[in-house]
Amino acid sequence: MKISRITSLSDNIALSLKATRVRIIAPIPGKGTVGIEVPNKNRADVLIREVLSSDEYLNNART
């Protein structure tokens, strides 16, 4: 699928996900993939040390 086709579908993707909007990063630099960011209704401050010490990060950082 062409990247232009994916980016042109951003409004339809947002509607399908019941989101106010989505952000499409195409392509993700250094990768052959496309990213779709969906805003979270519940915002929260996150400290970088919490992320770096989380099990999810530690288990996936080395892959």
C-alpha positions as CSV (number, residue, x, y, z in Angstrom):
1,M,0.0,0.0,0.0
2,K,1.3,3.5,-0.8
3,I,2.1,5.8,2.0
4,S,0.0,8.6,0.4
5,R,-3.0,6.3,0.6
6,I,-2.5,5.6,4.3
7,T,-2.1,9.3,5.1
8,S,-5.1,10.3,3.1
9,L,-7.2,7.9,5.3
10,S,-6.4,9.6,8.6
11,D,-9.9,11.1,9.0
12,N,-11.4,7.7,8.4
13,I,-9.0,6.0,10.8
14,A,-9.9,8.6,13.5
15,L,-13.6,8.0,12.9
16,S,-13.2,4.3,13.1
17,L,-11.3,4.5,16.4
18,K,-13.7,7.1,17.8
19,A,-10.8,9.5,18.3
20,T,-10.8,13.3,17.7
21,R,-7.8,12.9,15.4
22,V,-4.9,10.7,14.7
23,R,-1.3,11.5,13.7
24,I,0.3,9.4,11.0
25,I,4.1,9.2,10.9
26,A,5.0,7.7,7.5
27,P,7.5,6.3,7.2
28,I,9.0,6.0,10.7
29,P,12.6,7.2,10.2
30,G,15.0,4.3,9.9
31,K,12.3,1.7,9.5
32,G,10.0,0.5,6.8
33,T,6.9,1.0,8.9
34,V,4.1,3.5,9.4
35,G,3.1,4.8,12.9
36,I,-0.4,5.9,13.9
37,E,-0.7,7.9,17.1
38,V,-4.0,8.1,18.8
39,P,-4.5,10.6,21.5
40,N,-5.3,9.4,25.0
41,K,-8.3,11.0,26.7
42,N,-6.7,10.6,30.2
43,R,-3.4,12.6,30.2
44,A,-0.9,11.9,32.9
45,D,2.7,13.0,33.6
46,V,5.2,10.3,33.2
47,L,8.7,10.4,34.5
48,I,11.4,9.0,32.3
49,R,12.8,7.0,35.1
50,E,9.4,5.2,35.5
51,V,9.6,4.3,31.8
52,L,13.2,3.2,31.9
53,S,12.7,1.0,35.0
54,S,9.4,-0.6,33.9
55,D,9.3,-4.3,33.2
56,E,8.0,-3.7,29.7
57,Y,10.9,-1.5,28.8
58,L,13.5,-3.7,30.4
59,N,12.1,-6.8,28.7
60,N,12.0,-5.2,25.2
61,A,14.9,-2.8,25.3
62,R,17.3,-5.5,24.3
63,T,15.4,-6.9,21.4
